[in-house]
């Protein structure tokens, strides 16, 4: 049973999804991935959402980025929207963050599939002690990297 369902608005969004997949694999979080367009295949979106056993959805979409909102309309489970950068970045960002009352969608930054996966893991970690511990270790590694980067910068000046 997948814990996360990643739905892409189009195949061209795969590089952003790869960032999420990498993080989910690092935390051993099971996932499924599919492509469905909110505008071109709305019935497919509905079928994917209603047929999924996932606990969290990650929706990756650019341009009008309606996909996260459409997914949220079919479930009460958490939906994380990832706007994809392009010629009209603000359109995709606003489409995700400006949801109407009662149908929330979490939003991460442009192309931040990695942050979407971390947020999904944090949501799942509320009821998974192993995952919560892995997230703490991840944060510690990030902090250590910043300290090492600082040492390199100071040594190079």
KOLZA-714066 format. One line per field, with one value per residue: y negated, z, x of N, C-alpha, C, O in turn; residue in three letters; residue number from 0. Coordinates in steps of 0.1 Angstrom, whole numbers, plus 2048, in hexadecimal, padded with zeros to 3 digits. Example, Ala and Ser with C-alpha at 12.3 -4.5 7.8 and 13.67 -1.06 7.14 Angstrom:
# KOLZA-714066
n.py	(839  816)
n.pz	(84E  847)
n.px	(884  880)
ca.py	(82D  80B)
ca.pz	(84E  847)
ca.px	(87B  889)
c.py	(821  800)
c.pz	(84E  84F)
c.px	(884  881)
o.py	(821  7F5)
o.pz	(855  850)
o.px	(88E  886)
type	(ALA  SER)
seq	(0  1)
# end
This chain:
# KOLZA-714066
n.py	(80C  7EB  7CF  7B5  7A3  798  781  776  75A  75B  76E  75F  755  766  763  753  763  778  76E  76F  78B  794  78B  798  7B3  7B2  7B1  7C8  7C9  7D4  7D1  7C7  7BE  7A9  79B  782  76B  74E  740  74C  767  76B  77F  794  78A  789  7A5  7AF  7A3  7AB  7C6  7CB  7D7  7C6  7B1  797  77E  772  759  74F  734  71D  6FD  6F5  704  713  72D  735  72A  736  751  74F  74A  762  771  774  776  76B  754  74B  731  72B  712  70E  700  6E8  6D5  6C5  6C2  6B8  6BD  6D9  6DB  6CB  6D8  6EE  6E5  6D5  6E1  6E7  6E1  6FD  711  719  717  721  70F  70E  700  6F4  70F  71F  73C  74C  73F  743  75F  762  754  765  77C  772  76E  789  792  78B  7A0  7B4  7C0  7C9  7BB  7A1  7A0  7A4  78C  77A  781  77B  75F  758  760  74D  736  73B  73A  71F  713  71E  713  6F8  6F9  6FE  6E7  6D3  6DC  6D8  6BD)
n.pz	(800  7F6  806  7FE  7E3  7C4  7AD  78D  778  75E  749  746  75E  76C  774  78B  79B  79F  7B2  7C9  7CA  7CF  7EA  7F7  7F3  802  81C  81D  816  809  7E8  7CD  7AA  791  772  76C  75F  76B  75B  742  747  75C  767  76A  77E  793  796  79C  7B4  7C5  7C4  7D1  7EB  7F9  813  811  7F8  7DD  7C7  7A8  794  778  768  768  77E  78B  794  7AF  7BE  7B3  7B9  7D5  7D7  7D5  7EB  80F  819  81F  807  7F4  7E2  7C6  7B5  794  784  769  74C  757  775  78C  788  78C  7A6  7B4  7AE  7BE  7D8  7DD  7E5  7E9  807  81C  80C  80F  803  807  800  7F0  7E6  7C5  7AF  7C4  7CA  7DB  7F5  7F7  7FA  812  823  820  82C  846  84D  84D  861  878  882  882  890  888  870  879  888  874  866  878  879  85F  85F  871  862  84D  85C  864  84B  844  858  851  837  83E  84C  836  826  837  83A  820  81D)
n.px	(808  807  814  816  809  813  80A  80D  808  810  826  83D  843  852  86E  86B  85C  86F  880  870  86B  885  889  874  87B  893  889  87C  861  844  836  821  81F  811  803  7ED  7D6  7C7  7B6  7B5  7B0  79C  78B  79C  7AD  79C  796  7AF  7B5  79F  7A2  7B9  7CE  7DE  7EC  7F3  7F4  808  808  813  816  816  811  7F0  7EC  7D7  7D4  7DC  7C6  7B0  7B5  7B3  798  78C  793  799  7B1  7D3  7E0  7FB  807  81C  829  834  84F  850  847  833  835  828  80D  80A  813  800  7E8  7EA  7EE  7D8  7BF  79C  788  785  78F  7AC  7CE  7EE  80C  82B  84B  854  85B  863  863  871  86D  852  850  85E  84C  836  841  844  829  820  831  825  817  82A  845  85E  862  861  878  88B  888  891  8AC  8B3  8B0  8C4  8DA  8D9  8DE  8F8  905  902  912  92B  92D  930  948  959  955  95F  979  982  983)
ca.py	(800  7DF  7C4  7A8  7A4  78D  780  76C  754  75F  775  755  751  771  75F  74E  770  77F  768  775  799  796  789  7A3  7BF  7B1  7B3  7D5  7C6  7DA  7C7  7CA  7B2  7AA  78F  77F  75D  749  73A  756  775  76A  78B  79C  785  78E  7B3  7B1  79F  7B3  7D4  7CC  7D9  7BE  7A9  789  77C  768  755  747  72E  70F  6F4  6F1  70D  717  73B  737  727  741  75D  74C  74A  770  778  76C  779  760  753  742  72C  727  70A  710  6F3  6E7  6C7  6BE  6C8  6B3  6C4  6E6  6D9  6C6  6E2  6F8  6DF  6CD  6EA  6E2  6E6  70A  71B  715  71E  71C  70B  70D  6F7  6F9  71A  725  74A  751  73A  74A  76C  760  751  771  784  76C  771  797  794  788  7AD  7BE  7BC  7CB  7B0  795  7A1  7A2  77E  773  783  773  751  758  761  741  72C  73E  735  710  710  721  709  6EC  6FA  6FD  6D9  6CC  6E0  6D3  6AE)
ca.pz	(800  7F6  810  7F7  7D5  7BD  7A0  784  76E  751  749  746  76C  772  77B  799  7A3  7A2  7BF  7D3  7CA  7D6  7F8  7FC  7F4  80D  828  81B  816  7FC  7E0  7BF  7A2  785  76B  769  75E  771  750  736  74C  76A  76C  76E  78A  79D  797  7A3  7C2  7CC  7C4  7D7  7FA  7FE  81E  80D  7EA  7D8  7BA  7A2  788  774  761  771  78A  791  798  7BE  7C3  7AE  7C2  7E2  7D6  7D5  7F7  81B  81C  81C  7F9  7F3  7D4  7C2  7A9  78B  77E  75B  748  760  782  796  785  792  7B5  7B9  7AC  7C9  7E5  7DE  7E4  7F0  814  81D  803  80F  7FC  80B  7F5  7F1  7DC  7B7  7AC  7D0  7CC  7E7  800  7F7  7FF  820  829  820  836  853  850  850  86D  884  888  87E  898  880  866  881  88C  868  863  881  874  852  863  877  857  846  864  863  83E  845  860  849  82D  845  84E  829  822  840  836  813  81C)
ca.px	(800  80F  811  815  805  818  803  813  7FF  815  833  848  845  859  87A  867  858  87B  885  867  86E  892  887  86B  884  89D  882  875  853  83E  82F  81D  820  809  801  7DF  7D4  7BA  7AD  7B3  7AC  797  785  7A8  7B2  792  798  7BC  7B3  795  7A7  7C6  7CE  7E9  7E8  7F7  7F5  810  803  81D  810  81A  807  7E5  7EE  7CA  7D4  7DA  7B8  7A7  7B7  7AD  789  788  798  79B  7BF  7DC  7E5  806  809  82A  829  83F  853  84E  845  829  836  81E  800  80A  813  7F3  7DE  7EB  7EC  7CB  7B4  790  786  77F  796  7BA  7D9  7FB  814  83A  851  855  863  868  85E  878  866  845  853  861  840  82E  847  840  81B  820  838  81D  813  834  850  86A  863  864  887  893  887  89A  8BA  8B4  8B2  8D1  8E4  8D8  8E4  906  909  903  91E  937  92E  934  957  95F  955  968  987  985  984)
c.py	(7F4  7D5  7B7  7AB  797  78D  774  767  758  766  76B  751  75C  76C  759  75A  778  77B  76E  784  79C  795  795  7B0  7BE  7B4  7C1  7D4  7CC  7D0  7CD  7BD  7B4  79C  78D  770  759  744  744  763  774  776  794  797  78A  79D  7B7  7AE  7A8  7C2  7D6  7CE  7D0  7B5  79A  789  770  765  74B  741  720  708  6F1  6F9  710  725  73D  735  731  74D  75A  74C  758  778  76E  76E  76D  760  748  73E  727  71F  70D  703  6F4  6D8  6BF  6C4  6C4  6BA  6D1  6E5  6D5  6D0  6EC  6F1  6D8  6D6  6E4  6E8  6F4  715  717  71E  718  718  70A  704  6FD  704  722  733  750  74C  741  758  76C  75D  75D  77A  77F  76F  780  79A  792  796  7B8  7B9  7BE  7C0  7A3  795  79E  793  776  775  77B  764  74F  758  753  736  72E  739  726  70C  713  717  6FC  6ED  6F9  6EE  6D1  6CF  6DA  6C4  6A9)
c.pz	(800  800  809  7E8  7CE  7B0  799  77A  760  753  74A  755  773  779  78A  7A1  7A7  7AF  7CB  7D5  7D2  7E5  7FE  7FD  800  81A  828  81C  808  7F5  7D3  7B7  795  77E  768  769  763  766  745  73A  75A  770  771  77B  795  7A0  79F  7B1  7CA  7CD  7CB  7E6  800  80A  81B  7FE  7E7  7CA  7B4  795  785  76E  76B  77E  792  797  7A7  7C3  7BF  7B6  7CF  7E2  7D7  7E2  803  820  818  80D  7FA  7E5  7D1  7B5  7A1  784  76F  757  751  76E  78C  794  78D  7A2  7BA  7B8  7B8  7D6  7E7  7DD  7EC  7FE  814  815  803  808  802  7FF  7F9  7E6  7CE  7B5  7B8  7D3  7D9  7F4  802  7FD  80E  828  82A  82B  844  857  854  85D  87A  88A  884  885  890  876  86D  884  87F  864  86B  87D  867  855  869  86C  84F  84F  864  856  83E  84D  858  83D  832  847  841  824  82A  83C  829  812  821)
c.px	(809  80B  80F  812  80A  811  809  808  803  822  83F  84B  84D  866  877  863  864  881  87D  86A  87B  891  87F  873  88E  896  87A  866  84E  836  82A  81E  818  809  7F2  7DD  7C7  7B1  7AB  7AE  7A6  791  791  7AD  7A9  794  7A4  7BB  7AA  799  7B4  7C5  7D9  7E3  7EA  7F8  7FF  80C  80D  817  815  80E  7FC  7E5  7E1  7CA  7D4  7CC  7AE  7A8  7B1  79E  784  78D  799  7A9  7C7  7E0  7F0  808  817  828  835  842  851  84D  83C  82A  82B  810  800  80B  806  7E8  7DE  7E8  7DF  7BF  7A8  78F  780  786  7A5  7C3  7E5  804  823  83F  851  85F  869  862  865  871  858  846  856  855  837  833  843  832  81A  827  830  819  81D  841  85D  86D  867  873  88F  893  890  8A9  8BC  8B7  8C0  8DC  8E4  8DF  8F3  90C  90B  910  92A  938  934  944  95E  960  95F  976  98B  987  992)
o.py	(7F2  7D4  7AE  7B4  78C  796  769  76F  759  764  76F  74B  75A  772  75B  75A  77E  783  771  788  7A5  79D  79A  7B7  7C8  7BA  7C4  7DC  7C8  7C7  7D8  7B2  7BF  792  797  769  75F  745  745  76A  77B  779  79C  7A0  78F  7A1  7BF  7B6  7AD  7C9  7E1  7C9  7D1  7B2  791  792  766  76E  741  749  719  70D  6EB  6F5  70E  728  745  73C  735  754  763  74F  75B  784  762  769  765  76B  73D  747  720  725  70C  6FC  6FE  6D0  6B3  6CA  6CD  6BC  6D4  6EC  6DB  6D0  6F2  6F7  6D6  6D3  6DC  6F3  6F7  721  712  72A  70C  71F  705  700  709  703  72A  735  757  754  743  75C  774  763  75F  780  787  772  783  7A3  796  797  7C4  7B1  7B6  7BB  79B  78A  798  78E  76D  76B  776  75E  745  750  74F  72E  724  733  721  703  70B  713  6F5  6E3  6F3  6EA  6C9  6C6  6D8  6BF  69D)
o.pz	(809  803  80E  7E2  7D2  7A8  79E  775  757  75D  750  757  77F  784  793  7AD  7B2  7B7  7D5  7E0  7DA  7ED  808  807  807  823  831  822  7FE  7FB  7CE  7BD  790  784  763  772  760  768  740  732  763  77C  77B  784  7A0  7AC  7A8  7BA  7D5  7D6  7CC  7ED  80C  80A  820  7F8  7EE  7C2  7B9  78C  78E  76E  775  787  79E  7A0  7AC  7CC  7C6  7BA  7D4  7EC  7D9  7E3  801  82A  810  808  7FF  7DC  7DA  7AA  7A6  77F  769  75E  752  773  793  79E  794  7A9  7C4  7C1  7BC  7DE  7F3  7D6  7F6  800  80C  817  7F9  806  802  7F5  803  7DD  7CC  7BA  7B7  7DE  7E0  7FD  80D  805  816  833  835  832  84D  862  85E  864  885  897  884  880  891  875  868  884  880  85E  867  87D  866  84F  866  86D  84B  849  863  856  839  849  858  83A  82C  844  841  81F  825  83C  827  808  821)
o.px	(811  7FF  808  817  806  811  809  801  7FB  829  849  856  850  869  87F  866  864  886  882  86B  87C  896  882  871  890  89D  873  85F  853  830  82F  81D  817  80D  7EC  7E2  7BC  7A4  7A0  7A8  7AB  792  78F  7B0  7AD  794  7A5  7C0  7AE  795  7B9  7BC  7DB  7D7  7E4  7FD  7FF  80C  810  814  819  803  7FE  7DE  7E1  7C2  7CC  7C7  7A5  79F  7AA  797  778  78A  79A  7AD  7C4  7E4  7EE  80B  81D  826  840  839  852  852  83E  820  827  809  7F6  804  801  7DF  7D4  7E1  7DB  7B6  7AA  795  777  784  7AA  7C1  7E7  802  826  837  850  86B  872  85B  85E  86F  853  83E  851  852  830  82C  841  82F  813  823  834  817  81A  848  867  878  86F  879  899  89D  896  8B0  8C7  8C0  8C6  8E6  8EF  8E7  8FB  917  915  917  934  943  93B  94B  969  96A  966  97F  997  98B  994)
type	(UNK  UNK  UNK  UNK  UNK  UNK  UNK  UNK  UNK  UNK  UNK  UNK  UNK  UNK  UNK  UNK  UNK  UNK  UNK  UNK  UNK  UNK  UNK  UNK  UNK  UNK  UNK  UNK  UNK  UNK  UNK  UNK  UNK  UNK  UNK  UNK  UNK  UNK  UNK  UNK  UNK  UNK  UNK  UNK  UNK  UNK  UNK  UNK  UNK  UNK  UNK  UNK  UNK  UNK  UNK  UNK  UNK  UNK  UNK  UNK  UNK  UNK  UNK  UNK  UNK  UNK  UNK  UNK  UNK  UNK  UNK  UNK  UNK  UNK  UNK  UNK  UNK  UNK  UNK  UNK  UNK  UNK  UNK  UNK  UNK  UNK  UNK  UNK  UNK  UNK  UNK  UNK  UNK  UNK  UNK  UNK  UNK  UNK  UNK  UNK  UNK  UNK  UNK  UNK  UNK  UNK  UNK  UNK  UNK  UNK  UNK  UNK  UNK  UNK  UNK  UNK  UNK  UNK  UNK  UNK  UNK  UNK  UNK  UNK  UNK  UNK  UNK  UNK  UNK  UNK  UNK  UNK  UNK  UNK  UNK  UNK  UNK  UNK  UNK  UNK  UNK  UNK  UNK  UNK  UNK  UNK  UNK  UNK  UNK  UNK  UNK  UNK  UNK  UNK  UNK  UNK  UNK)
seq	(0  1  2  3  4  5  6  7  8  9  10  11  12  13  14  15  16  17  18  19  20  21  22  23  24  25  26  27  28  29  30  31  32  33  34  35  36  37  38  39  40  41  42  43  44  45  46  47  48  49  50  51  52  53  54  55  56  57  58  59  60  61  62  63  64  65  66  67  68  69  70  71  72  73  74  75  76  77  78  79  80  81  82  83  84  85  86  87  88  89  90  91  92  93  94  95  96  97  98  99  100  101  102  103  104  105  106  107  108  109  110  111  112  113  114  115  116  117  118  119  120  121  122  123  124  125  126  127  128  129  130  131  132  133  134  135  136  137  138  139  140  141  142  143  144  145  146  147  148  149  150  151  152  153  154  155  156)
# end
